Amino acid sequence: MRASIALRSEATELIRLEAFAEAFARDCGFADDERARLLVILEELFTNVVAHGYGAAGVAVALGWRRSWLTIDFVDDGPPFDPLSHARPDLDAPAEQRPIGGLGIAIVRALVDRGVTGGKATVTTCDW
């Protein structure tokens, strides 16, 4: 199964993205924890583009489900940015000693099995 949606890079579009992901998860028969995992990944990726995708006007999201593999293709039209090239936050340091930011990508890294970034596209694949 495959489905896609095009969104404006605006916070109000998160509602459409969530509804799209919920419908996809329901149609694929995802368990509640799998659905929640998908929603967290998409929310983190999307809010990162809205907050930090300087100049990004749009986002395209495609979801694929085949033989227990979920593929998320997440593409924005902002300047290229490779979030996986940045150092991971030190989660063992006290919160008041850590710089602000970087947790969204850390959350996504923790929830996916493999992440690949190329130019303006981030492709995340999860084995469920």
N, C-alpha and C positions, 0 to 999 in steps of 0.2 A: 504494500500500500504506500502511496506517496501523496502528499498534499503540500500546497504552498500558499503563502500570503505575502502581499506587499504592504508595507506600512510607512507612514511618515515618521521621521525621527522626532517625535513629540511625545511627551509623557502621557498624554491622554490616549495614545494608541496602545498602551499596555493592556487596556481592557479588551481590545480586539485581539491582541496576541494571546491573551489568556483564554478567551472564548475559543479561538482557533485550536489551541493546544488541548483544551478540555475535550473538544469534539473529536480530535484525532485520537486522544488517549481512550476515549469511550469506544470509538469505532474499532480500535485495535484490541480492546478488551484488557487494557492495562489494569493491574491491581492499584489500589489507592496509593501505596508507597511509590510505585513506578510513575504514576501520574504526578504526584507531588515532586518527585525528582525532576521530571521534565519541566514542570512549571518553574521551579527554582532556577534551573539552568537557563531557560529562556528569559526569565525576568532579570537575572544578573547580566546576561549578555546585552539585552535591550536597554536596560537602564544605564549601562556603561556607555553605550553609543549616544544615548540622549544627553548624558552628563559630560562626556569627554570626546565625543566624535565631532570635533570642530569642523564645521562645514558640512556635516552629513545631513542630507535632506531626506533620504529614504533608506529603508531596510527591507531586504527580502529574506524570508525564512522558508525553508523547505524541510519537511519531515518525511523520513522514509522508514518503513518497518518491514523487515524480512527475516524470517527464521531467527527470532530472538535478538536481532540487531536493530537498534534504533540509530538512524543517522540524522544529524541536524546540520543543515547547511545554513549558515547565518552570514549574510553579506550586507555590508553597508557601503554607501557611496562617499564616505568621508576619506580623509587622508589615510594612507596605509599606516597600520599600527599593529605590532606583533606583541600582544600581551604576554605571551609565553617566553619572550626574551628577557623580561624583567625578573629581578630577584624575587623569590618568594618572601612574603612577610614573616617575621620572626614571631610566631604565635606563642612562643614560650616567654617572650618578654612581657612585662606588665603593660597593660593597655595604655597607661599614661606615658610610657616610654616609646611606644610605636608611632611611626608617622601615620597620618590620616590617609586612608585609601589603600587599595591593593587587595582588600579582602574579597571583593566580588570575584575576581579572577581566581583567588585561592579556593573559594567555594566551588566554582565551576571545575577547577582541576581535581578537587576531591570527589566530585560526582561523576566524572567521566573516566572511561578507560583509556581513551586516546584523543588527543587534540592536535590538530594541524592548522597552522596559519600560513596563508600564502597571499601576499599583497593585501587586497581589501576584503578577503574572504576568511572567515573562520569556519572550519568544519570540525564538528565534534561527533565522535562515534561512541556509543554506549552499548555494552553487551548486557542484555537483560535476560 
